[in-house]
C-alpha cells in the first residue's frame, strides 16, 4: 500500500511538471509572436517616406500611447521576451539613424491614428540613461531651438509653424522687411503720389509750393491728389524750402496737375532732359527757367525749338523767361502764344536780328541782354512797349524814334551811332559805351541817365 501511494504521487507530480512546461512554452510562443509583429510594424513605419515634423510628432505621440498600453499587457509575461525584440529588429531595420533610435526605444509600437490630435495622447517623458532620443523628443528639441532663432530675428508677428521653422521653407521676417512691406502697402494706393509721381524731389517741390499758397493746410504724398481739381491753383514758384530739394530728373505725373498756372524751375535742381510738353495745362500763364548759380546747362536745341516743343499749345501764356540756358538761334516765334507780354532771355547765345513782334499786341517788356544780337532795334518801336533791355549785344545803327509808351531803355554796351531822338516819356535811360553823336535831347523827364564821355557829341 505504501509503494502504491508513492507511485501515485509521483505520477501526479509528472503531470503537473508537464503542464507547467506547456504553459511556459505557450507564453514564450505568444511573446515571440508579439515581438515579430512589433518588428514588422516598426520596419514598415521606417520605410515609409518621411513626413513633415509636425506629422511625425502627432504619429509618434500616438504610437508612444499605444506602446504604453501594450507594454502594460505584455509586461506580465517575462523580461526575456522584451529583450528579444531589438535582436530581431537589428536584422531588418533600415540603416538610418532615426529608424535605429525608434526601434531601440520602442518595444511594442502600433500604427498611430492619423486623425487623432497629438495633444490628447499622453507622451512618456522618462528616458533611460544612455538611450537615444525618441522621435517625439527629437522633434520637440528642434522645434524649441527654431523657436529661439525666430525670436532672435524679431519675427513675433509671423505665422510660421514648427515645420516651417525646421525646414526653413518660409524666410524669417526682419525689421527691414516689415518696413518694406509697409511702404509697399502705402504705394499700392492709386491716389498716393508715390504711384503717379515717382520722382520724390518733384513731389517735395510741388508740395512745398502748394503749402506756401495754402498755408492753412498740410500737403503730403497721401493727399496731394486732392489739390488736382479746379478749386486749387498750383503755382510752381520757388519756395524757401526748395533749397532742400534734390535734383529733379523726371516730371512724370505733372501732367495730372491740369490746373497748373505757373511753371518755374532753377537749373540747380532741374535736369533739362526731364522737360515735358506742357499742353496738359491750358491755363498756364507763366513759364520760367532760371540759373541763379550759373551751373552749366545744355538743352541741345535753339530757343525757338524750346518754345515750339514744350509751349506750342499754351495759348494763355503771358510770361516767358529762359535766362542763362545756353540757348542758341534767334528770338523765338511766339505766334502760338499771342498773349505773351513779357519776354526775358538774358545771357544766352542768341544771334541774328530782332524780328518784328507786333503780333504780340500785349507785349510790354523784353530783355535780351548779354547775347550776340546784331542789326538795329527799329522793330522794338511798337505801341505798348514799356521796358526794353538790349545791353551787351552787337547792335548798331541810328535810333530814329522812341515810342510814347516807353518808360525805360537799357541800350548800353552796343555800337549805336547818330543822335538820340526825342525821349518823350522815358524816365530811365542807359547809353554808355556806344557811339552816339550830337546834342542830348530834352532830359527834363529823366529820373536816371547814364551817358558817359565815350559817347560822341
C-alpha positions as CSV (number, residue, x, y, z in Angstrom):
1,X,0.0,0.0,0.0
2,X,2.8,2.3,0.8
3,X,4.5,1.7,-2.6
4,X,1.3,2.3,-4.4
5,X,0.8,5.6,-2.8
6,X,4.3,6.8,-3.6
7,X,3.8,5.8,-7.2
8,X,0.5,7.7,-7.4
9,X,2.1,10.8,-6.0
10,X,5.0,10.5,-8.5
11,X,2.5,10.3,-11.4
12,X,0.7,13.4,-10.2
13,X,4.0,15.3,-10.0
14,X,4.9,14.4,-13.5
15,X,1.6,15.6,-14.8
16,X,2.0,18.9,-13.0
17,X,5.5,19.3,-14.3
18,X,4.4,18.6,-17.9
19,X,1.6,21.1,-17.6
20,X,4.0,23.8,-16.3
21,X,6.3,23.2,-19.3
22,X,3.4,23.6,-21.6
23,X,2.4,26.9,-20.0
24,X,5.9,28.2,-20.3
25,X,6.1,27.1,-24.0
26,X,2.8,28.8,-24.7
27,X,3.8,32.1,-23.1
28,X,7.1,32.0,-24.9
29,X,5.4,31.5,-28.3
30,X,3.0,34.2,-27.6
31,X,5.8,36.7,-26.7
32,X,7.7,35.7,-29.8
33,X,4.6,36.3,-31.9
34,X,4.1,39.7,-30.4
35,X,7.8,40.5,-30.9
36,X,7.6,39.6,-34.5
37,X,4.5,41.7,-35.0
38,X,6.3,44.7,-33.4
39,X,9.3,44.4,-35.6
40,X,7.2,44.2,-38.7
41,X,5.2,47.2,-37.7
42,X,8.4,49.2,-36.9
43,X,10.1,48.3,-40.1
44,X,7.0,49.2,-42.1
45,X,6.9,52.6,-40.4
46,X,10.6,53.3,-41.1
47,X,10.4,52.6,-44.9
48,X,7.5,54.9,-45.3
49,X,8.6,58.3,-46.9
50,X,9.4,60.9,-44.3
51,X,6.6,63.3,-43.5
52,X,7.0,66.7,-42.1
53,X,8.0,67.1,-38.5
54,X,4.6,68.1,-37.3
55,X,3.0,64.9,-38.6
56,X,5.8,62.9,-37.0
57,X,5.2,64.5,-33.7
58,X,1.5,63.5,-33.9
59,X,2.1,60.0,-35.1
60,X,4.9,59.3,-32.6
61,X,2.8,60.6,-29.8
62,X,0.0,58.2,-30.8
63,X,2.5,55.4,-31.2
64,X,4.0,56.0,-27.8
65,X,0.5,55.9,-26.3
66,X,-0.2,52.5,-27.9
67,X,3.2,51.3,-26.8
68,X,2.4,52.3,-23.3
69,X,-0.9,50.4,-23.3
70,X,0.6,47.2,-24.9
71,X,3.6,47.3,-22.6
72,X,1.3,47.1,-19.6
73,X,-0.4,44.0,-21.2
74,X,2.8,42.1,-22.2
75,X,4.9,43.2,-19.2
76,X,3.4,40.4,-17.1
77,X,4.8,37.7,-19.5
78,X,8.5,37.8,-19.0
79,X,11.5,40.1,-19.2
80,X,13.2,37.6,-21.6
81,X,10.5,38.3,-24.3
82,X,11.2,42.1,-24.2
83,X,14.9,41.6,-24.8
84,X,14.2,39.6,-27.9
85,X,12.6,42.4,-29.8
86,X,15.7,44.5,-30.5
87,X,17.6,41.4,-31.6
88,X,15.0,40.7,-34.3
89,X,14.7,44.4,-35.4
90,X,18.5,44.7,-35.9
91,X,18.3,42.2,-38.8
92,X,15.5,44.1,-40.6
93,X,15.6,47.7,-39.6
94,X,16.9,50.4,-42.1
95,X,20.3,51.9,-41.6
96,X,19.1,55.4,-40.9
97,X,19.9,56.9,-37.5
98,X,16.3,57.9,-37.0
99,X,14.9,54.5,-37.5
100,X,17.5,52.9,-35.2
101,X,16.5,55.3,-32.5
102,X,12.9,54.4,-32.9
103,X,13.5,50.6,-32.9
104,X,15.7,50.8,-29.8
105,X,13.4,52.9,-27.8
106,X,10.1,51.3,-28.7
107,X,9.3,47.6,-27.9
108,X,5.7,47.2,-28.9
109,X,4.8,50.0,-31.4
110,X,1.5,50.0,-33.2
111,X,0.4,52.2,-36.1
112,X,-0.7,55.7,-35.0
113,X,-4.1,57.1,-35.6
114,X,-3.6,60.0,-38.0
115,X,-6.9,61.6,-37.3
116,X,-6.2,61.8,-33.5
117,X,-5.0,65.1,-32.0
118,X,-1.5,64.7,-30.6
119,X,-2.4,66.8,-27.6
120,X,-4.9,64.2,-26.4
121,X,-2.3,61.4,-26.2
122,X,0.0,61.1,-23.1
123,X,3.7,61.1,-24.0
124,X,6.2,59.3,-21.8
125,X,8.9,61.8,-20.8
126,X,11.0,59.3,-18.8
127,X,14.1,58.4,-20.8
128,X,16.6,55.7,-19.6
129,X,20.2,57.0,-19.2
130,X,22.3,56.2,-22.3
131,X,19.3,55.5,-24.6
132,X,18.9,57.5,-27.9
133,X,16.2,60.2,-28.1
134,X,12.7,59.2,-29.4
135,X,11.4,60.9,-32.5
136,X,9.0,62.9,-30.3
137,X,11.8,64.2,-28.1
138,X,14.0,64.9,-31.1
139,X,11.2,66.9,-32.8
140,X,10.4,68.8,-29.7
141,X,14.1,69.8,-29.2
142,X,14.3,71.0,-32.8
143,X,11.1,73.0,-32.5
144,X,12.3,74.7,-29.3
145,X,15.6,75.5,-31.0
146,X,14.0,77.0,-34.1
147,X,11.6,79.0,-31.9
148,X,14.6,80.7,-30.3
149,X,16.0,81.6,-33.7
150,X,12.7,83.1,-34.8
151,X,12.6,85.1,-31.5
152,X,16.1,86.4,-32.1
153,X,15.1,87.6,-35.6
154,X,12.3,89.6,-34.1
155,X,9.6,88.0,-36.1
156,X,7.0,87.8,-33.4
157,X,4.1,88.6,-35.8
158,X,4.8,85.9,-38.3
159,X,2.6,82.8,-38.5
160,X,5.4,80.2,-39.1
161,X,4.6,76.8,-37.7
162,X,7.2,74.2,-36.4
163,X,7.6,72.5,-39.8
164,X,8.4,75.8,-41.5
165,X,10.9,76.6,-38.8
166,X,12.6,73.2,-39.1
167,X,12.7,73.2,-42.9
168,X,13.3,76.9,-43.4
169,X,10.7,76.9,-46.1
170,X,9.5,80.3,-45.1
171,X,12.1,83.1,-44.7
172,X,12.4,84.8,-41.3
173,X,10.9,88.3,-41.4
174,X,13.2,91.1,-40.2
175,X,12.5,94.7,-39.3
176,X,13.7,95.9,-42.7
177,X,11.2,93.5,-44.4
178,X,8.4,94.9,-42.2
179,X,9.3,98.5,-43.3
180,X,9.4,97.5,-46.9
181,X,6.1,95.7,-46.7
182,X,4.5,98.8,-45.0
183,X,5.9,101.1,-47.7
184,X,4.7,98.8,-50.5
185,X,1.2,98.7,-48.9
186,X,1.1,102.5,-49.0
187,X,2.3,102.7,-52.5
188,X,-0.5,100.3,-53.6
189,X,-3.0,103.2,-53.0
190,X,-3.6,104.6,-56.5
191,X,-4.2,108.0,-55.1
192,X,-0.8,108.1,-53.3
193,X,1.5,110.5,-55.2
194,X,4.3,107.9,-55.0
195,X,2.4,105.9,-57.6
196,X,1.7,108.5,-60.2
197,X,4.7,110.9,-59.5
198,X,7.7,108.7,-58.9
199,X,10.3,111.5,-58.5
200,X,10.5,112.2,-54.8
201,X,12.2,115.5,-55.4
202,X,9.4,116.7,-57.7
203,X,6.8,115.7,-55.1
204,X,8.6,117.6,-52.4
205,X,8.9,120.7,-54.6
206,X,5.3,120.8,-55.6
207,X,4.1,120.1,-52.1
208,X,6.2,122.9,-50.8
209,X,4.8,125.2,-53.4
210,X,1.2,124.3,-52.6
211,X,1.9,124.6,-48.9
212,X,3.1,128.1,-49.5
213,X,0.0,129.0,-51.3
214,X,-2.5,127.3,-49.0
215,X,-0.7,127.8,-45.7
216,X,-3.7,126.6,-43.5
217,X,-3.4,123.0,-44.8
218,X,-0.9,120.2,-44.8
219,X,0.2,118.7,-48.1
220,X,1.8,115.3,-48.4
221,X,2.1,112.3,-50.8
222,X,-1.1,110.8,-49.5
223,X,-3.3,113.9,-50.1
224,X,-1.6,115.6,-53.0
225,X,-4.2,114.3,-55.4
226,X,-6.8,116.4,-53.6
227,X,-5.2,119.5,-55.0
228,X,-5.6,118.5,-58.6
229,X,-9.1,119.9,-59.0
230,X,-10.1,123.4,-60.2
231,X,-10.5,124.6,-56.6
232,X,-6.8,124.8,-56.2
233,X,-4.4,126.8,-58.5
234,X,-1.0,125.2,-58.5
235,X,1.9,127.7,-58.9
236,X,5.3,126.1,-59.1
237,X,7.0,129.2,-57.8
238,X,10.3,128.5,-55.9
239,X,9.5,128.5,-52.1
240,X,12.2,128.9,-49.4
241,X,12.1,125.2,-48.8
242,X,13.3,124.5,-52.3
243,X,16.9,124.7,-51.2
244,X,16.5,121.3,-49.6
245,X,15.1,119.7,-52.8
246,X,17.4,117.4,-54.7
247,X,17.9,117.2,-58.5
248,X,14.6,116.6,-60.3
249,X,15.2,114.1,-63.1
250,X,11.6,113.3,-64.1
251,X,8.4,115.3,-64.5
252,X,6.2,112.2,-64.8
253,X,2.9,112.8,-63.0
254,X,3.0,116.5,-63.5
255,X,0.5,116.1,-66.4
256,X,-2.2,115.3,-63.8
257,X,-2.0,118.8,-62.5
258,X,-4.1,120.3,-65.2
259,X,-4.7,123.5,-63.1
260,X,-1.1,124.4,-63.3
261,X,-0.7,128.1,-63.9
262,X,2.9,128.9,-63.1
263,X,5.9,126.7,-64.0
264,X,9.3,127.7,-62.6
265,X,12.5,125.7,-62.4
266,X,16.0,126.7,-61.5
267,X,18.8,124.6,-63.1
268,X,20.5,123.8,-59.8
269,X,17.7,121.3,-59.1
270,X,16.3,120.5,-62.6
271,X,17.7,118.4,-65.4
272,X,16.7,119.7,-68.9
273,X,16.2,116.1,-70.1
274,X,13.2,115.8,-67.8
275,X,11.3,118.6,-69.5
276,X,7.8,117.6,-71.0
277,X,5.2,119.1,-73.2
278,X,3.0,121.4,-71.1
279,X,-0.1,121.1,-73.3
280,X,-1.9,119.4,-70.4
281,X,-2.1,122.8,-68.6
282,X,-4.3,125.0,-70.8
283,X,-4.4,127.8,-68.2
284,X,-0.6,128.1,-67.9
285,X,0.3,131.8,-67.8
286,X,3.9,131.8,-66.7
287,X,7.0,129.7,-67.7
288,X,10.3,130.4,-66.1
289,X,13.7,128.8,-66.4
290,X,16.4,130.4,-64.2
291,X,20.0,129.6,-63.4
292,X,20.9,131.5,-60.3
293,X,24.1,129.7,-59.5
294,X,25.3,129.6,-63.1
295,X,25.5,125.8,-63.5
296,X,26.4,124.5,-67.0
297,X,23.3,123.9,-69.0
298,X,22.9,122.2,-72.3
299,X,19.4,121.9,-73.8
300,X,20.8,120.9,-77.1
301,X,18.3,123.0,-79.0
302,X,17.5,126.5,-80.1
303,X,15.3,128.9,-78.2
304,X,12.6,128.5,-80.9
305,X,12.7,124.7,-80.6
306,X,12.2,125.1,-76.8
307,X,9.1,127.2,-77.3
308,X,7.6,125.1,-80.1
309,X,8.3,121.7,-78.4
310,X,7.0,122.5,-74.9
311,X,4.7,125.5,-75.1
312,X,3.1,125.3,-78.5
313,X,-0.4,124.7,-77.1
314,X,-0.3,127.2,-74.1
315,X,-2.3,129.9,-75.7
316,X,-2.7,131.8,-72.4
317,X,1.0,132.1,-71.8
318,X,1.8,135.7,-70.6
319,X,5.3,135.5,-69.0
320,X,8.3,133.7,-70.6
321,X,11.7,133.6,-69.0
322,X,14.7,131.5,-70.1
323,X,17.8,133.1,-68.5
324,X,21.3,131.6,-68.8
325,X,20.1,128.5,-70.5
326,X,22.8,128.4,-73.2
327,X,20.1,128.5,-75.9
328,X,21.1,129.3,-79.5
329,X,19.4,130.7,-82.6
330,X,17.3,133.8,-82.7
331,X,14.4,135.2,-80.7
332,X,11.6,132.6,-80.7
333,X,8.4,132.7,-82.6
334,X,5.5,133.3,-80.2
335,X,2.7,133.1,-82.7
336,X,1.1,130.2,-80.8
337,X,1.2,132.3,-77.6
338,X,-0.5,135.5,-78.7
339,X,-1.0,136.8,-75.1
340,X,2.8,137.0,-74.3
341,X,3.5,140.3,-72.6
342,X,6.9,139.6,-71.0
343,X,10.0,138.1,-72.7
344,X,13.2,137.5,-70.7
345,X,16.1,135.7,-72.4
346,X,19.2,137.1,-70.6
347,X,22.6,135.6,-71.0
348,X,22.2,133.0,-73.8
349,X,23.8,132.6,-77.2
350,X,21.1,134.3,-79.3
351,X,22.2,135.5,-82.7
352,X,20.6,137.3,-85.7
353,X,18.4,140.4,-85.7
354,X,15.4,141.4,-83.6
355,X,12.3,140.3,-85.5
356,X,9.0,142.1,-85.7
357,X,6.9,141.3,-82.6
358,X,3.9,143.4,-83.5
359,X,1.7,140.3,-83.5
360,X,2.2,140.3,-79.7
361,X,-0.2,143.1,-79.0
362,X,0.2,142.8,-75.3
363,X,4.0,143.0,-75.3
364,X,5.3,145.3,-72.6
365,X,8.7,144.1,-71.6
366,X,11.6,142.5,-73.5
367,X,15.0,141.8,-72.1
368,X,17.5,140.1,-74.4
369,X,20.7,141.4,-72.8
370,X,24.0,139.5,-72.8
371,X,23.6,137.8,-76.2
372,X,25.1,138.2,-79.7
373,X,22.3,140.0,-81.5
374,X,23.1,142.2,-84.4
375,X,21.2,144.8,-86.5
376,X,19.1,147.7,-85.1
377,X,16.1,148.0,-82.8
378,X,13.6,149.5,-85.2
379,X,11.3,146.6,-84.7
380,X,11.0,147.5,-81.0
381,X,9.2,150.7,-81.7
382,X,5.8,149.2,-81.3
383,X,2.9,150.6,-79.2
384,X,2.5,149.4,-75.7
385,X,6.2,148.5,-75.2
386,X,7.3,150.0,-71.8
387,X,10.7,148.4,-71.0
388,X,13.5,147.3,-73.3
389,X,16.9,146.0,-72.4
390,X,19.4,145.1,-75.2
391,X,22.6,145.9,-73.4
392,X,25.8,143.9,-74.1
393,X,25.0,142.8,-77.6
394,X,26.4,143.8,-81.0
395,X,23.6,146.1,-82.1
396,X,24.4,149.1,-84.3
397,X,23.0,151.9,-86.4
398,X,20.9,155.0,-85.5
399,X,17.8,155.1,-83.3
400,X,15.2,157.1,-85.1
401,X,12.4,157.0,-82.6
402,X,11.2,156.0,-79.2
403,X,7.5,155.1,-78.8
404,X,5.4,157.1,-76.5
405,X,4.8,154.2,-74.1
406,X,8.5,153.5,-73.5
407,X,9.5,154.2,-69.9
408,X,12.9,152.5,-69.5
409,X,15.6,151.6,-72.0
410,X,19.0,149.9,-71.5
411,X,21.0,150.5,-74.7
412,X,24.5,150.5,-73.2
413,X,27.5,148.4,-74.4
414,X,26.5,148.2,-78.1
415,X,27.5,150.1,-81.3
416,X,24.7,152.6,-81.8
417,X,25.5,155.7,-83.7
418,X,23.9,159.0,-84.6
419,X,22.0,161.5,-82.5
420,X,19.4,160.4,-80.0
421,X,15.7,161.1,-80.9
422,X,13.2,162.8,-78.5
423,X,12.9,160.9,-75.2
424,X,9.2,161.5,-74.8
425,X,8.1,159.7,-71.7
426,X,11.3,157.9,-70.9
427,X,12.2,158.0,-67.2
428,X,15.4,155.9,-67.1
429,X,18.0,155.7,-69.9
430,X,21.4,153.9,-70.1
431,X,23.5,154.9,-73.1
432,X,27.2,154.3,-72.1
433,X,29.7,152.6,-74.3
434,X,28.1,153.4,-77.6
435,X,28.9,155.9,-80.5
436,X,26.2,158.4,-80.3
437,X,26.8,161.9,-81.6
438,X,25.2,165.3,-81.5
439,X,23.5,167.0,-78.6
440,X,21.4,165.4,-75.9
441,X,17.6,165.9,-76.3
442,X,15.4,167.3,-73.6
443,X,16.1,165.3,-70.4
444,X,13.7,167.1,-68.0
445,X,11.6,164.0,-67.6
446,X,14.6,161.7,-66.9
447,X,15.0,160.4,-63.4
448,X,18.0,158.3,-64.3
449,X,20.5,159.0,-67.1
450,X,23.8,157.3,-67.7
451,X,25.7,159.0,-70.5
452,X,29.4,158.6,-70.4
453,X,32.3,160.5,-72.1
454,X,32.9,157.8,-74.6
455,X,29.7,158.8,-76.4
456,X,30.5,161.1,-79.3
457,X,29.0,164.6,-79.4
